[in-house]
Protein backbone atom coordinates (compact mmCIF):
# COMPACT_ATOMS: atom_id res chain seq x y z
CA UNK A 1 0.00 0.00 0.00
CA UNK A 2 1.27 3.46 -0.91
CA UNK A 3 1.30 6.43 1.44
CA UNK A 4 0.55 10.01 0.39
CA UNK A 5 1.74 12.54 2.95
CA UNK A 6 0.39 16.08 2.94
CA UNK A 7 3.15 18.09 4.58
CA UNK A 8 3.34 21.61 6.00
CA UNK A 9 7.15 21.72 5.82
CA UNK A 10 9.63 21.27 3.00
CA UNK A 11 11.24 17.85 3.04
CA UNK A 12 14.77 19.28 2.91
CA UNK A 13 14.14 22.04 5.46
CA UNK A 14 15.02 20.45 8.81
CA UNK A 15 15.25 16.71 9.44
CA UNK A 16 12.62 15.95 12.08
CA UNK A 17 9.57 13.83 12.87
CA UNK A 18 8.12 13.44 9.34
CA UNK A 19 11.47 12.35 7.92
CA UNK A 20 12.08 9.84 10.70
CA UNK A 21 8.67 8.23 10.33
CA UNK A 22 8.14 8.33 6.58
CA UNK A 23 11.61 7.07 5.73
CA UNK A 24 10.80 4.02 7.84
CA UNK A 25 7.52 3.48 6.03
CA UNK A 26 9.42 3.81 2.73
CA UNK A 27 11.57 0.77 3.51
CA UNK A 28 8.80 -1.52 2.25
CA UNK A 29 6.26 0.84 0.67
CA UNK A 30 6.12 3.77 -1.71
CA UNK A 31 5.78 7.20 -0.09
CA UNK A 32 4.80 10.41 -1.88
CA UNK A 33 5.36 13.57 0.14
CA UNK A 34 3.20 16.39 -1.18
CA UNK A 35 4.74 19.66 -0.04
CA UNK A 36 2.79 22.89 0.34
CA UNK A 37 1.80 24.24 -3.10
CA UNK A 38 3.68 27.03 -4.85
CA UNK A 39 1.56 29.81 -6.34
CA UNK A 40 4.24 31.86 -8.10
CA UNK A 41 4.74 29.82 -11.27
CA UNK A 42 4.11 30.84 -14.87
CA UNK A 43 1.99 27.75 -15.52
CA UNK A 44 0.32 24.81 -13.79
CA UNK A 45 2.51 21.74 -13.33
CA UNK A 46 3.89 19.35 -10.73
CA UNK A 47 7.50 18.33 -10.17
CA UNK A 48 8.54 15.09 -8.56
CA UNK A 49 11.97 14.11 -7.29
CA UNK A 50 13.69 11.53 -5.12
CA UNK A 51 15.76 13.04 -2.31
CA UNK A 52 17.51 9.69 -1.87
CA UNK A 53 17.95 7.21 -4.71
CA UNK A 54 17.99 4.31 -2.24
CA UNK A 55 14.45 4.76 -0.94
CA UNK A 56 10.89 4.42 -2.16
CA UNK A 57 10.21 8.04 -1.27
CA UNK A 58 9.34 10.84 -3.70
CA UNK A 59 8.79 14.53 -3.03
CA UNK A 60 6.06 16.25 -5.03
CA UNK A 61 5.55 20.00 -5.43
CA UNK A 62 2.33 21.27 -7.02
CA UNK A 63 2.83 24.53 -8.93
CA UNK A 64 -0.15 26.77 -9.72
CA UNK A 65 0.10 29.72 -12.08
CA UNK A 66 0.37 33.00 -10.19
CA UNK A 67 -2.57 34.57 -12.06
CA UNK A 68 -4.96 31.79 -10.96
CA UNK A 69 -7.88 33.10 -8.91
CA UNK A 70 -8.34 31.90 -5.34
CA UNK A 71 -11.58 30.16 -6.37
CA UNK A 72 -9.80 28.09 -9.03
CA UNK A 73 -6.70 27.18 -7.03
CA UNK A 74 -8.12 24.11 -5.28
CA UNK A 75 -9.64 22.85 -8.54
CA UNK A 76 -6.21 23.15 -10.18
CA UNK A 77 -4.47 21.47 -7.25
CA UNK A 78 -6.89 18.56 -7.38
CA UNK A 79 -6.24 18.11 -11.09
CA UNK A 80 -2.46 18.21 -10.61
CA UNK A 81 -2.59 15.70 -7.76
CA UNK A 82 -4.89 13.39 -9.73
CA UNK A 83 -2.48 13.56 -12.66
CA UNK A 84 0.47 12.67 -10.44
CA UNK A 85 -1.39 9.74 -8.90
CA UNK A 86 -2.48 8.44 -12.30
CA UNK A 87 1.03 8.74 -13.75
CA UNK A 88 2.53 6.79 -10.86
CA UNK A 89 -0.19 4.16 -10.63
CA UNK A 90 -1.31 5.13 -7.12
CA UNK A 91 -4.59 3.32 -6.46
CA UNK A 92 -4.53 1.76 -3.01
CA UNK A 93 -3.12 4.23 -0.51
CA UNK A 94 -3.15 5.85 2.91
CA UNK A 95 -3.51 9.61 3.27
CA UNK A 96 -1.18 10.90 5.99
CA UNK A 97 -1.81 14.53 6.96
CA UNK A 98 0.45 17.01 8.69
CA UNK A 99 -1.34 19.99 7.19
CA UNK A 100 -5.11 20.31 7.71
CA UNK A 101 -5.11 22.93 4.94
CA UNK A 102 -4.36 20.20 2.39
CA UNK A 103 -7.86 18.82 2.93
CA UNK A 104 -9.11 21.54 0.56
CA UNK A 105 -7.59 19.76 -2.45
CA UNK A 106 -7.68 16.13 -1.24
CA UNK A 107 -11.27 15.78 0.00
CA UNK A 108 -12.28 14.14 -3.30
CA UNK A 109 -9.95 11.16 -2.79
CA UNK A 110 -10.92 7.69 -1.55
CA UNK A 111 -8.03 6.38 0.57
CA UNK A 112 -7.95 3.08 2.41
CA UNK A 113 -7.23 5.03 5.60
CA UNK A 114 -6.77 8.62 6.77
CA UNK A 115 -4.07 9.34 9.35
CA UNK A 116 -3.63 12.73 11.01
CA UNK A 117 -0.21 13.05 12.64
CA UNK A 118 -0.80 16.21 14.65
CA UNK A 119 2.81 17.20 15.12
CA UNK A 120 2.19 20.74 16.42
CA UNK A 121 -0.62 23.16 17.21
CA UNK A 122 -0.17 24.97 13.90
CA UNK A 123 -2.91 27.51 14.66
CA UNK A 124 -0.69 28.91 17.44
CA UNK A 125 2.27 29.55 15.13
CA UNK A 126 3.00 32.96 13.64
CA UNK A 127 0.65 34.04 10.81
CA UNK A 128 -1.36 30.81 10.44
CA UNK A 129 -3.94 30.50 7.63
CA UNK A 130 -7.22 31.98 8.94
CA UNK A 131 -9.15 28.78 8.13
CA UNK A 132 -6.76 26.36 9.82
CA UNK A 133 -8.89 25.67 12.91
CA UNK A 134 -11.96 25.04 10.80
CA UNK A 135 -10.00 22.77 8.48
CA UNK A 136 -8.60 20.80 11.41
CA UNK A 137 -12.13 20.17 12.69
CA UNK A 138 -13.01 18.75 9.28
CA UNK A 139 -9.87 16.63 9.20
CA UNK A 140 -10.52 15.23 12.68
CA UNK A 141 -14.02 14.29 11.54
CA UNK A 142 -12.67 12.41 8.51
CA UNK A 143 -9.56 10.83 10.07
CA UNK A 144 -9.58 7.15 11.01
CA UNK A 145 -6.69 7.53 13.46
CA UNK A 146 -4.87 10.49 15.04
CA UNK A 147 -1.36 10.71 16.47
CA UNK A 148 -0.07 13.66 18.47
CA UNK A 149 3.50 14.92 18.73
CA UNK A 150 3.47 15.01 22.53
CA UNK A 151 1.48 14.34 25.70
CA UNK A 152 0.33 17.93 26.24
CA UNK A 153 -1.05 18.06 22.71
CA UNK A 154 -2.74 14.71 23.30
CA UNK A 155 -4.45 16.05 26.42
CA UNK A 156 -5.69 19.05 24.49
CA UNK A 157 -7.07 16.95 21.58
CA UNK A 158 -8.10 13.63 23.11
CA UNK A 159 -11.77 14.62 23.43
CA UNK A 160 -11.91 15.43 19.70
CA UNK A 161 -11.39 11.93 18.31
CA UNK A 162 -12.26 8.36 19.28
CA UNK A 163 -8.94 6.85 18.13
CA UNK A 164 -6.14 9.19 19.21
CA UNK A 165 -2.68 8.27 20.53
CA UNK A 166 0.27 10.23 21.93
CA UNK A 167 3.68 9.71 20.33
CA UNK A 168 6.16 12.22 21.75
CA UNK A 169 9.56 12.96 20.25
CA UNK A 170 11.79 9.92 19.87
CA UNK A 171 15.47 9.34 19.13
CA UNK A 172 17.95 7.76 16.78
CA UNK A 173 20.42 6.87 19.54
CA UNK A 174 23.10 5.38 17.31
CA UNK A 175 23.24 8.61 15.31
CA UNK A 176 23.67 10.97 18.27
CA UNK A 177 25.59 8.77 20.69
CA UNK A 178 28.74 9.28 18.60
CA UNK A 179 28.80 12.81 20.04
CA UNK A 180 30.02 11.27 23.31
CA UNK A 181 33.39 10.56 21.68
CA UNK A 182 34.79 13.92 20.64
CA UNK A 183 37.12 13.71 17.66
CA UNK A 184 37.43 17.03 15.87
CA UNK A 185 35.41 20.23 15.76
CA UNK A 186 33.81 21.27 12.47
CA UNK A 187 35.81 24.10 10.91
CA UNK A 188 33.34 26.88 11.69
CA UNK A 189 33.11 25.86 15.36
CA UNK A 190 36.77 25.02 16.04
CA UNK A 191 37.87 28.58 16.87
CA UNK A 192 35.02 29.30 19.30
CA UNK A 193 36.28 29.31 22.92
CA UNK A 194 34.77 27.36 25.79
CA UNK A 195 32.46 27.11 27.62
CA UNK A 196 30.03 26.61 24.74
CA UNK A 197 26.25 26.58 25.06
CA UNK A 198 24.77 25.09 21.91
CA UNK A 199 21.38 24.94 20.20
CA UNK A 200 20.32 23.47 16.87
CA UNK A 201 16.88 23.81 15.36
CA UNK A 202 14.68 26.41 13.73
CA UNK A 203 15.17 29.94 15.02
CA UNK A 204 11.73 31.50 14.81
CA UNK A 205 9.01 33.05 16.99
CA UNK A 206 9.41 30.19 19.46
CA UNK A 207 13.01 31.16 20.23
CA UNK A 208 13.64 33.25 23.38
CA UNK A 209 15.82 35.96 21.83
CA UNK A 210 15.82 38.27 24.90
CA UNK A 211 17.04 35.43 27.13
CA UNK A 212 20.04 34.70 24.89
CA UNK A 213 20.87 38.40 24.62
CA UNK A 214 20.70 38.89 28.37
CA UNK A 215 22.86 35.84 29.05
CA UNK A 216 25.47 36.95 26.54
CA UNK A 217 25.72 40.30 28.34
CA UNK A 218 25.81 38.87 31.86
CA UNK A 219 28.40 36.22 30.96
CA UNK A 220 30.56 37.61 28.12
CA UNK A 221 33.03 34.72 28.44
CA UNK A 222 30.31 32.16 27.73
CA UNK A 223 29.85 31.33 24.05
CA UNK A 224 26.45 30.69 22.50
CA UNK A 225 26.48 28.54 19.35
CA UNK A 226 23.19 28.70 17.42
CA UNK A 227 22.66 26.36 14.48
CA UNK A 228 19.66 26.40 12.16
CA UNK A 229 17.64 28.47 9.71
CA UNK A 230 16.04 31.78 10.73
CA UNK A 231 12.38 31.87 9.69
CA UNK A 232 9.30 34.03 10.31
CA UNK A 233 11.36 36.60 12.23
CA UNK A 234 13.58 39.37 10.96
CA UNK A 235 17.25 38.28 11.20
CA UNK A 236 18.10 41.93 11.89
CA UNK A 237 16.33 41.58 15.25
CA UNK A 238 18.70 38.86 16.44
CA UNK A 239 21.30 40.06 18.95
CA UNK A 240 24.74 40.72 17.49
CA UNK A 241 27.30 39.95 20.19
CA UNK A 242 30.86 38.67 19.99
CA UNK A 243 29.91 35.62 22.06
CA UNK A 244 26.83 34.70 20.00
CA UNK A 245 27.68 32.62 16.93
CA UNK A 246 25.13 31.97 14.17
CA UNK A 247 26.44 29.04 12.14
CA UNK A 248 23.46 28.64 9.81
CA UNK A 249 21.75 25.43 8.73
CA UNK A 250 23.53 22.08 8.95
CA UNK A 251 22.67 18.67 7.60
CA UNK A 252 21.25 16.07 9.96
CA UNK A 253 24.37 13.91 9.61
CA UNK A 254 26.53 16.85 10.74
CA UNK A 255 24.71 17.60 14.00
CA UNK A 256 26.52 15.07 16.26
CA UNK A 257 29.89 16.62 15.36
CA UNK A 258 28.71 20.05 16.51
CA UNK A 259 26.96 18.65 19.59
CA UNK A 260 30.15 16.83 20.58
CA UNK A 261 32.01 20.10 20.99
CA UNK A 262 29.49 21.79 23.31
CA UNK A 263 29.73 21.96 27.08
CA UNK A 264 25.97 22.43 27.58
CA UNK A 265 23.07 21.94 25.18
CA UNK A 266 20.20 24.40 25.51
CA UNK A 267 16.50 24.66 24.72
CA UNK A 268 15.85 28.41 25.00
CA UNK A 269 12.21 28.46 23.96
CA UNK A 270 9.98 31.42 24.70
CA UNK A 271 6.92 30.63 26.78
CA UNK A 272 4.07 31.65 24.49
CA UNK A 273 1.14 30.19 22.56
CA UNK A 274 3.41 28.77 19.85
CA UNK A 275 5.39 26.69 22.38
CA UNK A 276 2.50 25.60 24.58
CA UNK A 277 2.28 22.11 23.06
CA UNK A 278 5.70 21.50 21.53
CA UNK A 279 7.70 18.35 22.25
CA UNK A 280 11.24 19.17 21.07
CA UNK A 281 12.90 16.27 19.26
CA UNK A 282 16.28 17.66 20.26
CA UNK A 283 15.70 16.94 23.98
CA UNK A 284 16.44 13.19 23.78
CA UNK A 285 18.99 13.84 21.01
CA UNK A 286 21.02 16.14 23.28
CA UNK A 287 20.87 13.55 26.05
CA UNK A 288 21.87 10.70 23.76
CA UNK A 289 24.89 12.80 22.86
CA UNK A 290 25.85 12.85 26.53
CA UNK A 291 25.38 16.57 27.03
CA UNK A 292 23.83 18.26 30.08
CA UNK A 293 20.75 20.21 29.05
CA UNK A 294 19.20 23.48 30.22
CA UNK A 295 15.65 24.21 29.02
CA UNK A 296 12.95 26.73 29.67
CA UNK A 297 9.83 25.23 31.25
CA UNK A 298 8.23 23.70 28.15
CA UNK A 299 5.52 21.36 29.43
CA UNK A 300 6.70 18.29 27.52
CA UNK A 301 10.27 18.89 28.66
CA UNK A 302 9.42 19.48 32.33
CA UNK A 303 7.50 16.20 32.20
CA UNK A 304 9.23 13.83 32.05
CA UNK A 305 12.80 15.14 31.59
CA UNK A 306 12.82 17.84 34.27
CA UNK A 307 10.98 15.78 36.86
CA UNK A 308 13.30 12.83 36.26
CA UNK A 309 16.33 15.05 36.91
CA UNK A 310 17.65 14.61 33.38
CA UNK A 311 17.28 18.25 32.28
CA UNK A 312 17.74 21.52 34.20
CA UNK A 313 14.78 23.90 33.96
CA UNK A 314 15.42 27.66 33.89
CA UNK A 315 13.18 30.47 32.63
CA UNK A 316 15.22 33.52 33.60
CA UNK A 317 18.82 34.51 33.04
CA UNK A 318 19.61 34.18 36.74
CA UNK A 319 18.08 30.69 36.87
CA UNK A 320 20.00 29.71 33.74
CA UNK A 321 23.31 30.95 35.16
CA UNK A 322 22.68 29.08 38.40
CA UNK A 323 21.92 25.87 36.50
CA UNK A 324 25.01 26.23 34.31
CA UNK A 325 27.33 26.89 37.24
CA UNK A 326 25.84 23.87 38.99
CA UNK A 327 26.64 21.75 35.93
CA UNK A 328 30.23 22.98 35.85
CA UNK A 329 30.69 22.16 39.55
CA UNK A 330 28.97 18.77 39.44
CA UNK A 331 30.88 15.62 40.37
CA UNK A 332 28.19 13.03 39.64
CA UNK A 333 28.32 12.99 35.82
CA UNK A 334 28.68 9.21 35.76
CA UNK A 335 25.54 8.70 37.84
CA UNK A 336 23.65 11.19 35.65
CA UNK A 337 24.81 9.43 32.47
CA UNK A 338 23.59 6.07 33.76
CA UNK A 339 20.24 7.61 34.59
CA UNK A 340 20.01 9.10 31.09
CA UNK A 341 20.87 5.80 29.43
CA UNK A 342 18.31 3.95 31.51
CA UNK A 343 15.63 6.47 30.49
CA UNK A 344 16.50 6.37 26.79
CA UNK A 345 16.83 2.58 26.70
CA UNK A 346 13.31 1.92 25.40
CA UNK A 347 12.96 5.03 23.24
CA UNK A 348 13.65 4.93 19.50
CA UNK A 349 12.06 6.01 16.24
CA UNK A 350 11.99 2.35 15.20
CA UNK A 351 9.86 1.45 18.21
CA UNK A 352 7.65 4.49 17.64
CA UNK A 353 7.09 3.46 14.04
CA UNK A 354 6.36 -0.18 14.94
CA UNK A 355 3.72 0.96 17.46
CA UNK A 356 2.19 3.31 14.91
CA UNK A 357 2.21 0.57 12.28
CA UNK A 358 0.37 -1.79 14.57
CA UNK A 359 -2.32 0.81 15.26
CA UNK A 360 -2.61 1.54 11.53
CA UNK A 361 -3.03 -2.16 10.74
CA UNK A 362 -5.73 -2.44 13.41
CA UNK A 363 -7.52 0.61 11.99
CA UNK A 364 -7.35 -0.85 8.47
CA UNK A 365 -8.78 -4.17 9.65
CA UNK A 366 -11.52 -2.42 11.57
CA UNK A 367 -12.46 -0.26 8.57
CA UNK A 368 -12.48 -3.25 6.24
CA UNK A 369 -14.74 -5.16 8.62
CA UNK A 370 -17.16 -2.22 8.82
CA UNK A 371 -17.25 -1.90 5.03
CA UNK A 372 -17.85 -5.65 4.63
CA UNK A 373 -20.73 -5.52 7.11
CA UNK A 374 -22.25 -2.60 5.22
CA UNK A 375 -22.05 -4.57 1.98
CA UNK A 376 -23.73 -7.60 3.57
CA UNK A 377 -26.49 -5.46 5.08
CA UNK A 378 -27.06 -3.65 1.79
CA UNK A 379 -27.39 -6.96 -0.03
CA UNK A 380 -29.89 -8.22 2.56
CA UNK A 381 -32.02 -5.12 2.16
CA UNK A 382 -32.44 -5.56 -1.59
CA UNK A 383 -35.86 -6.77 -2.78
CA UNK A 384 -35.92 -8.93 -5.87
CA UNK A 385 -39.10 -9.15 -7.95
KESE-568091 format. One record per residue: residue in one letter; x, y, z of N, C-alpha, C in turn. Coordinates in steps of 0.1 Angstrom, whole numbers, plus 5000, padded with zeros to 4 digits. Example, Ala and Ser with C-alpha at 12.3 -4.5 7.8 and 13.67 -1.06 7.14 Angstrom:
A513249435078512349555078513249675078/S512849785071513749895071512950005079/
//
This chain:
X500849885000500050005000500950125000/X500550224992501350354991500850445002/X501650545005501350645014501550785008/X500550865009500651005004500551095016/X501651165018501751255030501551405025/X500651475032500451615029501151695040/X502251755036503251815046503151965046/X503352025058503352165060504852225060/X505852135059507252175058507852115046/X508952185041509652135030510552015035/X510551915027511251795030512751815034/X513451905027514851935029515052055038/X514052095046514152205055514952175067/X514352095076515052045088514651905090/X515651815093515251675094514651655108/X513351615108512651595121511651485120/X510551495127509651385129509151325115/X508651405106508151345093509251265086/X510451315086511551245079511851105086/X511851115100512150985107511050885104/X509850925105508750825103508550785089/X508450875080508150835066509350765059/X510550795063511650715057511550565062/X511050545074510850405078509750335071/X508650415068507550355060508050315046/X508950405041509450385027510350265026/X510750205036511650085035510949975027/X509549955029508849855023507649905014/X507450035014506350085007506650215000/X505950254990506150384983505550494991/X506250604992505850724999505950844990/X504850924989504851044981504551164991/X505551244992505451365001504951484993/X503751524995503251644988503551764997/X504451844992504751975000503752074997/X503752185005502852295003502952344989/X501852384983501852424969502652564967/X503052584955503752704951502852784942/X502552904945501652984937502253104929/X503553084926504253194919504853144905/X504253034900504752984887504153054875/X504753034864504153084851503052994846/X503052874850502052774845501752674856/X500752594853500352484862501152354859/X501852304869502552174867502952124880/X503351994880503951944893505351884890/X506251894900507551834898507751724909/X508451624905508551514914510051474914/X510651444926512051414927512251314938/X513351254938513751154949514951214957/X514751254969515851304977516951204980/X516551084979517550974981517250854972/X518250824963518050724953517750584959/X518150564972518050434978516750404985/X515750504984514450484991513350484981/X512150444986510950444978510150574981/X510950684984510250804987510450914977/X509350984973509351084963508851214969/X509351324965508851454970508151524958/X506951574960506151634950505751774953/X505951864944505652004946504552044935/X503452094939502352134930502552284927/X502752314915502852454911501652504904/X501052624909499952684903500252814897/X499852844886500152974879499753094888/X500653194889500453304898499153384895/X498653384883497453464879496153384882/X496253264887495053184890494353244902/X493053254900492153314911492053214923/X491853274934491753194947490653084945/X489553114938488453024936488952904928/X489852924919490252814910491452734915/X492152784925493352724930493152574934/X492152554942491952414947491552324936/X490752374926490452284915491652254907/X492552344905493852314898494752224906/X494752244919495552154927495052004927/X493751994927493151864926493551794913/X493451874902493851814889495251774888/X496151854894497551824894497851704902/X497251694914497451574922496951444916/X495751454910495151344903496051294891/X496651394884497551364873498851284878/X499351334890500551274896500151124900/X499051114906498650974911498450884899/X497850934889497550844877498850804870/X499750904869501050874863501950774870/X501750774883502550684891501750564897/X500650544891499850424894499550404909/X499050514915498750514929497250494930/X496850374935495450334935495050304950/X495850214956495550184970496550254979/X496050334988496950424995496350475008/X497250525017496850595029497150735027/X496250825032496550965033497050995047/X498251065047498851095060499051245060/X498251315069498251455070499151515081/X499951615077500551705087499851845086/X499351875074498752005072497251985070/X496352035079494952035077494552115065/X495252215061494952295049494952215036/X495652105036495652025024494351955021/X493451955031492151885029491351955018/X491652085016490952155006491152104992/X492252034989492451984975492651824976/X492251764987492351614988491051554992/X490051634994488751585000487951504990/X488451494977487751414967488351274966/X489451254973490051124972489451014981/X489650884977489150774984490250684990/X490950725000492050645006491550525014/X492450425016492150315024492050355039/X492750465042492850505056493350655056/X492850725066493250865068493950875081/X495250915081495950935094496251085095/X496051145107496451275110497551275121/X498751305117499851305126499951455131/X499351485142499251625147500551655154/X501551705146502851725151502951845160/X502251955157502252075164500852145164/X500652235173499452325172499752435162/X499452405149499852505139499152635140/X497952635145497152755147497752855156/X498652805165499352895174500652955169/X501052905157502352965151502053095145/X503153165142503053305136502353305123/X501453385121500753405108500153285102/X499353205110498653085104497553125094/X497253035085496153055076494853075085/X494053175081492853205089491853085091/X491852995081490852885081491452755088/X492652765094493252645098492552565109/X491952635118491152575129489952505123/X489252565114488052505108488452385100/X489552395093490052285085490452165094/X491052195105491452085114490252015120/X489152085122487952025127487451925116/X487451965104487051885093487951755092/X489251785093490151665092489951565103/X489751615115489551525127488251445125/X487251505118486051435115486251325105/X487151345096487351245085488451145089/X489351175098490451085101490050955107/X490750845104490450715110491350705123/X492450765123493350755135494150885136/X494450925148495151055150496351025160/X497551075156498651075165499051225169/X499551235181499951375185501451365188/X502151485186503551495187504051505202/X503151505211503551505225502351485234/X502651465247501551435257500651565260/X501251685260500351795262499451825251/X499851795239499051815227497951705227/X498251585232497351475233496251515243/X496551575254495651605264494651715259/X495151805250494351905245493451865234/X493751745227492951695216492251575218/X492451505229491951365231490451365231/X489751465234488251465234487751495220/X488551515210488151545197488151425187/X488651315192488651195183488651065191/X487950965186487750845193489050755192/X489950775183491150695181492350775180/X492750835192493950925192494950875202/X496250885198497350835205498550935206/X499150935217500351025219501650955215/X502451025207503750975203504751095204/X505251115216506251225217507551205210/X508351305210509651305202510451175206/X511051115196511850995199513251025195/X514050925193515550935191516150835183/X517150875175517950785168519250775176/X519350695186520450695195521850665189/X521850575179523150545173523750665166/X522850745160523250865153523950965162/X523250995174523751105183524651055194/X524750925196525650885207527150895203/X527350915190528750935186529351065191/X528451155195528851285200529551275214/X529451155220530051135233531551115231/X532051085219533451065217533951175208/X534351285214534851395206536051365198/X536051405185537151375177537751505172/X536951585164537451705159536351805156/X536451925160535452025158535252055143/X534052075138533852135125534652265123/X535052295111535852415109535252545114/X533952565113533352695117533152695132/X533352595139533152595154534552585161/X535552535154536852505160537452625168/X537252745163537952865169537152925180/X535952875183535052935193535552885207/X535852975216536352935229535252855237/X535752805248534852745258534652835270/X533552815278532552715276531552755265/X531052645258530052665247528652615251/X527752695249526252665251525652655237/X525252535233524852515219523352485217/X522852525206521452495202521452475187/X520652365183520352355169518852335167/X518352385156516952385154516552515146/X515252525144514752645137514752765147/X515252875142515252995150514053085145/X512953085153511753155148511053215160/X509753245159509053305170509053235183/X509453105182509453025195510753045202/X511753105196513053125202513053245212/X513653225224513653325234514953415231/X514753515222515853605218516353685230/X515453745238515853835249516653755259/X516353625262517053545271518553525267/X518753495254520053475249520853605249/X520253715246520953845246521353885260/X520453865270520753895284521853805289/X521853675286522953585291524253625285/X524253665272525553705265526153825272/X525253915277525754035283526254005298/X525553925305525853895319527153805320/X527353715310528453625310529153635296/X529953745294530653765281531653655278/X532153585287533053475284532353345280/X531153335282530353225277530053235262/X530153135255529953135240528653065237/X527753125229526453075225526553045210/X526452905207526552855194525152825189/X524652895179523252875174523252825160/X522752705158522752645145521252625140/X521052665127519752645122519252765114/X518252745105517652855097516852955105/X516853075101516053185107514853205099/X513653175105512453195097511353265105/X510553335098509353405103509753515113/X510953545115511453665122512453735114/X512653865117513653945110515053915115/X515953865107517253835112517953955118/X517554075114518154195119517854215134/X516754145138516354165152517154065162/X517953985156518753895164519953965171/X520253935183521354015190522653985183/X523454085181524754075175525854105186/X526353995191527354005202528553915198/X529753945203530953875200530853725205/X530053705215529953565221528653495216/X528053545206526853475200527253445186/X527253315182527753265169526653195161/X526253255150525153205142525853125131/X525752995131526452905121525652865110/X524352905109523552865098523052725099/X522352685088521852545087522852445085/X522652325091523552215090522752085086/X523351995079522751875076522551785088/X521551695088521351615100522551525103/X523251475093524451395096525551475103/X525551605102526551695107526351725122/X525151715127524751765140525551705151/X525751565152526551515163527951575164/X528551605153529951665154529951805161/X528851885158528752015165528451985180/X527451895182527051865196528151825204/X529051745199530151685206531051795212/X531151915205532052015210531452115219/X530152095224529552185233529752135247/X529752235256529752205271528352185277/X527452255271526052245276525152265264/X524152185262523152195252521952275258/X521352365250520252445255518952435247/X517852465253516552475247515952605251/X516352715246515952845250514652885243/X513552815246512252855240511552955248/X510953045240510053145247508753075252/X508253125263506953065268505753145262/X505253105251504153165245503153065239/X502153115231501153025226501852925216/X502852965209503452885199504252765205/X504652775217505452675224504652595234/X503352625235502552565246502452415245/X502552365232502352215231503552145224/X504652215223505752155215506452045224/X506951945216507751835223509051835215/X510051905219511251925211512051785209/X512251755196512951635193514351635198/X514951755199516351775203516551735217/X515551735226515751695240516451565241/X515851455236516451325238517751315229/X517851395218519051385210520251445218/X520051555224521051615233521551515243/X520551455250520951365261521651235255/X521251185244521951075238523351115234/X523551235231524951285229525751305241/X525151285253525951295265526051435271/X525251525266525451665270524351705281/X524851775291523851835301523051935294/X521751945298520752025291520152125300/X520052255295519252355302518152395293/X516852395298515752425290514752525298/X514052605290512952675297511852575300/X510852625307509852525312508752495302/X509252435291508252375282507652255288/X506352245287505552145294506052005291/X506351965279506751835275508251805278/X508951915282510351895287510351875302/X509551965309509451955323509051815327/X508051765320507551625322507751545309/X508651455309509251385321510751435324/X511351505315512851515316513251595328/X512551705331512851785343512551715356/X511451655356511051585369511951465371/X512451405361513351285363514751325366/X515051465366516351505369517351495358/X516851485346517751465334518051605327/X517151695329517351825323517151935333/X517952045333517752155342516752255336/X515852305344514852395340515152535345/X515152635335515452775339514752865329/X513952955335513253055326513853195326/X514653225336515253355336516753345335/X517453455332518853455330519553415343/X519053465355519653425367519553275370/X518353215367518153075369519052995359/X519153045347520052975337521552975342/X521953085347523353095352523553005363/X522653005372522752915384522852765380/X521952735370521952595365523252555358/X523852655350525052625343526252615353/X526252705363527352695372527252565381/X526052515383525852395390526452275382/X526152285368526652175359528252175359/X528852295359530252305359530952255371/X530152265383530752225396530352075399/X529552015391529051885394530051775394/X529951685403530951565404530251435401/X528951435398528251305396527851285382/X528651325372528351305358528151155355/X528851065361528750925358527350875362/X526950915374525550875378524450935369/X524651055365523651125356523651055343/X524851015338524850945325524150815325/X524350745336523650615338522150635338/X521750735345520250765346519750805332/X520450875324520050915311519950795302/X520950705303520950585294519750495298/X519450485311518350395315517050455310/X516950585310515650655305515550635290/X516650645282516550645268516550495262/X516750405271516850265267515750215258/X514550245261513350195254512750295245/X513550405241513050505232513750505219/X513050495208513650495195512650525184/X513050585173512150605162511650475156/X512450375157512050235152510850185160/X510950195173509950155182508650235180/X508850365179507750455176506950415164/X507750385153507150355140506450215141/X507050115148506449985149505049995157/X505050085167503750105175502750165166/X503150265158502250335149501750235139/X502650155133502250065123501249965128/X501349915140500449825146499049895147/X499050015151497750085153497150115139/X497950135129497450155115496850035110/X497549915112497049785107495649755114/X495549785127494349765134493249845128/X493549975125492550065120492050025106/X493049975098492649915085491749795086/X492149705095491249585097489849625101/X489849715110488549765116487649825105/X488349915097487549975086487149875075/X487949785072487549685062486349595067/X486349565080485349485086483949565086/X484049695089482849785088482349785074/X483249805064482749815050482149685046/X482749575050482249445046480849425052/X480649465065479349455071478249535064/X478749655059477849745052477349685039/X478349615032478049545020477049435022/X477249355033476349245036474949295039/X474849405047473549455051472849515039/X473649585030472949645018472449535009/X473149415008472649305000471449245006/X471349245019470149185026468949275024/X469149405022468049495022467449505008/X468149444998467649444984466349364983/X465449404975464149324972464149284958/X464149154955464149114941462749074937/X462349114925460949094920461048994909/
//
